[in-house]
Amino acid sequence: MEINISNFPIISVVFPEKMDDSSMNLLLTTWKRLYQEQKYFKFIFDTKKLSSVGFTYCFQMAKFMYELKQEKTQYLEESMIIVDNPMIHRLLDFVFMIQKPVSKVRIVNDDFELLSEL
């Protein structure tokens, strides 16, 4: 997992080929830290390399988003998720069915054509 904050307030997240505990922990820890800093930001999630995600991580992300929604202020203004794998797109739909996102989400393909918007 690569997380680049050098273009803040835009945070780029590149997922690895296979999601694992270390990657998930890095993502959630970084996200929590950004909220603690109380600065508004945007995510760009690049899932093009991602080929495998266990359902455990889907539920973990849904739970995390639920907990974030309890915060008084939502610092995440919007997210763009780049997806080129239909299975990953379906898993994202599953996560957002369990828990609505904390901010606007645009799911795009690798040509940045809009696939869906939440």
ZIBEL-V164813 format. One record per residue. N is the residue number from 0. RES is the residue in three letters. PHI is phi in whole degrees, 0 to 359 (none if undefined). OMEGA is omega in whole degrees, 0 to 359 (NA if undefined). D_CENTER is the distance of its C-alpha to the mean C-alpha in whole Angstrom. Layout:
BEGIN
[[N;RES;PHI;OMEGA;D_CENTER] [N;RES;PHI;OMEGA;D_CENTER]]
END
This chain:
BEGIN
[[0;MET;none;177;12] [1;GLU;246;177;13] [2;ILE;238;183;11] [3;ASN;244;179;14] [4;ILE;252;184;14] [5;SER;293;178;18] [6;ASN;255;181;17] [7;PHE;310;18;16] [8;PRO;271;176;15] [9;ILE;266;181;13] [10;ILE;252;179;10] [11;SER;261;180;10] [12;VAL;234;177;8] [13;VAL;250;181;10] [14;PHE;282;177;10] [15;PRO;283;179;13] [16;GLU;298;179;15] [17;LYS;233;178;15] [18;MET;289;178;13] [19;ASP;221;183;15] [20;ASP;301;181;15] [21;SER;299;179;15] [22;SER;295;180;12] [23;MET;297;179;10] [24;ASN;298;178;13] [25;LEU;298;180;12] [26;LEU;299;183;8] [27;LEU;293;178;9] [28;THR;296;179;13] [29;THR;296;180;11] [30;TRP;299;178;9] [31;LYS;299;181;13] [32;ARG;298;178;15] [33;LEU;298;177;13] [34;TYR;292;179;14] [35;GLN;296;179;18] [36;GLU;284;175;18] [37;GLN;56;176;18] [38;LYS;237;180;17] [39;TYR;288;183;15] [40;PHE;208;178;13] [41;LYS;228;177;10] [42;PHE;253;164;7] [43;ILE;238;180;8] [44;PHE;260;179;6] [45;ASP;252;182;9] [46;THR;255;186;9] [47;LYS;300;179;13] [48;LYS;280;188;14] [49;LEU;291;179;13] [50;SER;239;185;16] [51;SER;214;176;15] [52;VAL;220;177;13] [53;GLY;282;179;15] [54;PHE;300;178;15] [55;THR;304;181;15] [56;TYR;289;176;11] [57;CYS;297;179;11] [58;PHE;293;179;13] [59;GLN;297;179;12] [60;MET;292;178;8] [61;ALA;299;178;10] [62;LYS;296;179;13] [63;PHE;298;179;11] [64;MET;296;176;10] [65;TYR;301;180;13] [66;GLU;296;178;15] [67;LEU;297;181;13] [68;LYS;295;178;14] [69;GLN;282;179;18] [70;GLU;293;180;17] [71;LYS;297;181;20] [72;THR;243;176;18] [73;GLN;261;182;15] [74;TYR;277;176;14] [75;LEU;283;184;11] [76;GLU;276;178;12] [77;GLU;191;178;10] [78;SER;225;170;7] [79;MET;239;180;8] [80;ILE;243;180;7] [81;ILE;268;185;10] [82;VAL;227;173;11] [83;ASP;233;180;15] [84;ASN;242;181;15] [85;PRO;303;179;16] [86;MET;295;178;16] [87;ILE;295;178;12] [88;HIS;298;178;12] [89;ARG;295;178;14] [90;LEU;295;176;12] [91;LEU;297;177;9] [92;ASP;302;178;12] [93;PHE;298;179;13] [94;VAL;301;183;10] [95;PHE;285;172;11] [96;MET;285;178;15] [97;ILE;291;184;15] [98;GLN;219;177;13] [99;LYS;296;181;12] [100;PRO;293;181;9] [101;VAL;280;180;10] [102;SER;208;178;11] [103;LYS;300;179;11] [104;VAL;231;173;9] [105;ARG;244;176;11] [106;ILE;257;184;10] [107;VAL;234;174;13] [108;ASN;273;184;15] [109;ASP;288;171;16] [110;ASP;262;180;19] [111;PHE;65;173;16] [112;GLU;277;184;18] [113;LEU;293;176;16] [114;LEU;260;176;16] [115;SER;198;182;15] [116;GLU;219;180;14] [117;LEU;237;NA;13]]
END
